Structures are given as structure tokens and as C-alpha cells.
Amino acid sequence: MTQHNPPPSGPVRVCIGVFAHNEERCIEATLRSIAAQSVWKAGWAVSVLVLVNGSSDQTAPIAERVARELAAAGPFSAEVCVLAEGGKSRTWNTYVHTLAPPDTDFLFFTDADIQLPDPTTFVDIIRFLQATPVAAICTSRPTKEVELRPARSLFEWATKRISEIAQNPVASRRGVSGSLYCLRGHEARAIALPVGLLGEDGYVRTAVSTRGFRAPPDDTRLDRCPTARHVFSQVASLGEFFTHERRLMMGTLQNRALWKIVEQRPADTDPSQFVFRLNAAQPGWARQALIDSRKGASVLELIRETGAIPLGQLRFHPLLRRLALFPVALARATLCVPVCISAERAIRQGRISW
């Protein structure tokens, strides 16, 4: 039976977490973009936590200055939290379980290098969740900056086509974009992330769909607000694209390994407490799980699996569009071969970092 999330009682309480690691070039624009949101005029209790984690640049002082200026100019409230240790999953846990008010109804997870071109993004997402009680999490559409203007090079043209291929009307609704999403407060507080994740969005997606690894997957618990989007800067060269894809590959493999470990926990053990205990007792357990998972594994299987993804995505497009996009999809699939080999080599050599 489908279970629904109860509506919050009393005034809506919203907390926006901005994850910032060495983002001195972007943090001011992002905070000003958040301050321009209509969420401050919705009559809700709204706060912003700027989570400056493990930074060695001027992110914190810049954020503090901008927060003071914005608070003096209008209805904006932000606190800059300086965390000595970096890592998004560690910061995620601190934000959800320590820093955010425990009665928060909606928790936003926002990267510090995005822009919000539409002033109603946060309000639209919350309204969408209020109107969709079955959904526990809502994302906005990640939009590459190059999608908003004509391509200036062959590489930019190709990245635009890759984004077009990936616009699967089903999968895009059930995915989680790590750069901006919103979780109901009680749903977030039921999750703990392994410290050392290479990419937290895949882990969050599975944790939400399985009610924190307590039930079979239910993808109706994930959805995307059709009117919400956020803009990010795409990689600027083929070399950066390759490095980015290798990191995503390693993150996916790590998540799979960690899901198995959490799913196989003792039957009477709370999943979040199980993860917290492992984080405390074995700080490198997430990294080691990835290494152990590839022992005896075949890179050929990995190539076959990942190489088929861009070609398989074509089926969601009309026939003529499939033919037009096929060369790009084939090139994207071909690139999976060196990406898989490079990721496998890095894992076996213990070169695991984000």
C-alpha cells in the first residue's frame, strides 16, 4: 500500500543548506540568487546555513560579508557554519542531524556553484511536495549553462546533445540531482550517509526509495518539480569531461557496494545507527567497500553495462530524432570504454578521491 507523508502542522519551516568547499569565486552569486527567491515572501520560517567545509580559500569571509549585506537589505537570514573537515557526506550528516533545526519541515540541499534563474524555484518545489504527499524528495531540473545559449565550439555542441539524449521523461523524474534537491525533514532525519562517499545523490536516491533501507524500493517517493530548474557550469574540455565521468563511475560502483553492506546489516539494527557506528569505528569503510567490491570483478561487464546506457536512452526519442542523435550517443558509449578501464585501474591502485 502506498504511504503518504503527513502535511506539516503550523507554519512551514524551511532550511536551505548551501554546501561550499573552496567556492570563493561562486558563493556570492549563489547567495544573492537565493536571496532573490520568493520563498522569503511566502510567510514561512526560512533560514540559510552556509556549510563551509574543509575550505582553504576565502569562501567563509566572503559568505559572511554577503550574508550581512543581504540581511540588511531585505528579508534574508543566513548563518555561515565553518566546518574544519571537508567531504559532502560528512557535511550532509552534520547539516541534517546537528545544525538544521530539528523541527524543520523541508530541507534543501544546494551546491554553492549554481544559479537560480527563476525566482520561484524554492516555492515551486515546496508547493509541489505539498501537493504530492507520496513524494519524499523533489529535485529541480539541472540545466547546463551552455543550454541557455548557442554553442561556441564542437565540444559545447556535443555536451548539449548529450544532455538532450539523457532527457528521459521517466528516469529524470525519479532521479536525484545532487546540486539541488529538497527532502521532507522527517525523511532526511531517518537517513545517515557513509562518510567518504564519492557522490551522495545516488545513495540518497536509494535511501529515500527504500525508506532508509527499511522497505522494498518505491520510486514514486522521488519526483521532479516540472517548473523548477537550476543552472550549473559544465566541464570545459574533453579532459575534464573524462575525469568527471570517471569520478561518476567510481561513485556509482561505491554506492552499489555500500547498499549491499547496509542491506545485509543485522535484522534488528536501525540502518542510520548502523551507518553512524561504522563511520565512527571505521572511518575509511566507504573507501574500502569500493576496493573490496572490485576484487575479482570483470571490467568487461562494466563496459557492456555502462556503454549501453546512452544508446538505450535513444528509445525515449522520436525515430527521426534518434537517427540525428545516434552519432553522439555512439561516441558517448565509446568513451565509456576508457572511462571504465581508468576507473578500474584507479580503484585497484587505491587512488580514490573526489
N, C-alpha and C positions, 0 to 999 in steps of 0.2 A: 504494500500500500504506500502511495506517495505521501510523505510527511511534509507539512508546511511550516515555515518559520513564523513564529508569532510576531505581530507588529509590536514595536516598542511602545511602552506606556509613557505618557508625559511628553515633554519637549524632546525633539530629536537631538541626540548628542553625536557630534561628528568630530573625528580626529584625523588629521592629514599628516602622515609620516613622510618626510622627504629624505630619501636615502642619499647621502652625499659623501663621496670619498674622492678627495682631491679634485673638486669641481669648482675651483676659483673662477674659471672662465664662464661658467654657466649658471652658478647659483643665483646671482642677482636677477637675471632674466626669468628664471623659473619662479622665484618668489614673487616677482612682480606679476607674472602670469597668473599665479594662484590668487594673489590679492585682487585681481581684476575679475575674479569669478563671482557669479551672482549668489553663490552659497552664503555670502556674508549678509545678504539682504533677505534671506529666506525665513528669518525668525528662529533659527536653530542655534544651538550652542556649539560653536565651531572653534577649533584650535588647530594650530600647526606645530608640529615638532620637527625641527630640522636636525636630522640624525647624522652629525658629522663624525664619521667613524674611521679611525686609523689614518687620518689625513696628515700630510706633511707640508701642505701649502697654506694659503690664506683663506681657505673656504670658511672657517669659523668666524674670523673677524669681519669678513665681507657680509656673511649672513646676519651677524648681529647688527651691523650698521644698517643694512637694508630693512631688517625687521623693525628697528626703531623708527626709521623714516616712514615705513608703511603704516605702523601703528599710530603715528602722529597725524597721518594724513586721512585716515578713514577707519572703518570697522574691520580691523585686521589684528589678529593676535598670533604671535609665534614665539616659541621658545627654542633657542639653539642648545642642543644637547651634544656635548663633546665627549665622545667615547674613545678611549685610548686604543682599543683593539678594533681592527677592521674586520671585514667579512660580512656579506649581506645577510647570511642566515643567522649569524650571531646577533647582528643588529636587529633583525626581524624579531627574534625571540625577546630581546630587551625591550623593544618598542611595544610589542603586544602584551607581554607578561609583567612588565615593570613600569614603563614610562606612561603609556596611554592610560587615561582614567578607566578604572575597572567597570564602570557603568556605560562605557561608550557603545552606542548602537551601531555605528558604521565606521569602520577603519579603512582609510585609504592608504595605499602603498604606492608611492610616487618616486620615480628616479629624479635626480637633480638636474638632468640634462635634457628635459623635454619641454615642449611648449604647448600651450592650450589655446588654439586659435578661436575656439568658441567659448564665450563667457558662461554658458550654462552647463558645461560638461559635468561638474560635480553634482549639481542639482538634478540633471537628467539621469545620472546613474542612480542616485538615491531614490528618485521617483520611480525609476524602473524596478528597483528592488522592492519598493513598497507595493507596486502593482503586480509583482511576480513573487508571491510568497514561497513558491517551491525553490527558488534560486537562493543559494547561499553566498554566491560570489558573482560579481559583474565586472566585466572589463570594457575598456573603450577600444576603438579600432586603432592599432598602431599604424601611423602614416609616415612613410619616409619623406624627408624634406624635398627630395627630388620629384616626388609625385605631384607636388604643387606647382611645378614649373617645367618648362621644356628641358629635355635632357641636353647637356652641354658636351657630352662625349659618348662614345660607343659603350663604355663601361656603365655610365649612368642610364643609357637606354636599356641595357641588359638588366640592370637591377630593377628598373621599372617593370619590365616584362616578367621577371621572376616574382615580384610582388603580385602581379596580375594573375599569374598561374596559381599562386598559393591562396587566392581568394575563394576558398571552398565555403559555400554558404552554410554547410553543416559543421565542419570542423572549426571554422572561425568562431562560431557561436559557442562552441564547447571548449575552446582553448583558453589559456590564461596568458595575457601579455604582461611580463614581469615589470615593464616600465610604468604601468598604471592599471591598478585594479582596486576593487573595493570589496571587503569582506564584512558580513554582519559580525558585530562584536563577539557574540557568544560562540559563533563558529570559529573565529580566529583564536579565541582563548582555549579552544579544545585541541589546538594543533601546536606541536613543538617541532622545530626544524633541526635536523642534524647539523652541527657546526662543521663548516668546511665544504658545503655544497658548492659545486661549480655553477649551478643555475637553480634558483629556488622555485621558479614558476612551475616547472614540471612536477616537482614534489608537492607543491601547494595544490596543483590541479588534482592529483591523485588523492591527497589527504581530504580534500573537500568532497570529491565524488564518492569516497568511501566512508564519509562521516568520521574522519580521523582514524581510518583503518579499522573501523568497527562494524562495517557492513559491506555488502557487495557494491560494486561501482554503480552509480546512478548519475549519468551525465546531464540529467535535467537540472541538477543542482548548480550547473555552470551556465552562464549566459552572457551575451554581449548586448550592451545598450546600443540600439541602432543609430542614435543621434549623437553619440559621444565618440570623440577621436582625440588623439594626441600626436604631436609631431616630434620626430627624432631625426638626428643626422645619421645617415647611413655611412658605412665604411667607404673610404675614398679611393681605394685601389684594389686590384686583384689580390695582391699580397695580404692586405688587411682582411679582405673577404675570406681568403683561405684560412687565415688564423682564427677568424671569428667562427667559421664553420667547424673547425677542429675543436674549438672550445665547446661549441654546442653539442658536438658528437660525444665528447668526453662527459659532458654534463648529463646527457641522456643515458649513457651507459651507467654512470654513477647512480642516477635516480633508480634505475631498474634494480641495481644491486641492493640499494637501501630499502626499497619497497619490500623485497623478499625478507630481509632481516626483520623489519618491523612486523610484517605479516606473520612471521614464524615465532614471535615472542611467546612467552608462557601465556596460556589462555586467561589467567586471572590477572594479567598485568595491564594497567592503563597505558595505551600507546604513547601519550605525550610524556608521562612519567618515565616510561621505558627509554625514550629518546633523551630526556634530560639526564637520566642516570648515566647513559653511555657517553654523553657529552662531557660529563664531569669526570668519569672514571677513565675514559679512553679518548682523549682529545683528538687523536688522529684517526678515529674509527671510520669516518666517512671516506677519507682518502684511502685507507686500507681496504675498505669494502670494494672500491673500484678496482684496485690492483688484484685482489683475490678473485673477482668475478671474471677476469680475463685470462686466468690461468687455464690453459687447455682449450680456450675458445678459438674459433676459426674466424680470421679476418675476412675470408671469402663469404661466409654467411652474412657478415656485417655489410659487406659491399653490396651483395644481392638485395638485402633488405632496404638499405638506405638509397641505393641507386634507383630503385623502383618508385620511390616516393614522388619525385617531380613528374615522372611520366604518368603515374596514376592520378595525379591531380588534374590532368588534362580532361578527364572524363566528365568533369563538372562544367565544362565549357561547351558551347555550341560547336558543331562539326567544323565550320569554316574557321572559327577562332582556334580550335585545336590544331588545325593544319598550320595556321600562322604562328602559333606559339611553340610548335613541336621542335624547331631547331634550338630554341633557348632551353626548353625542357631537357633535350638530349644533352646539350652542353653542361647543364646543371647536373644531370645524372652522371656524366662522365667525370666531372670534378669530384664526385663522391669517392672515386677510387683512390686518388692520392690523399684525400682527407682522411679516409678510413685507415689507410696504411700509416699515415703520420700520427694519427691519434693512438693507434695500437702501439706504435713504437714508443711514443711518449709515456704511455701508461706502463709498459713493461720496464721502462727505464726510471720510473718514479718521478717523471717531470710533470707533476700535476699541480696546476695553478690557474687561477682565473685572471 
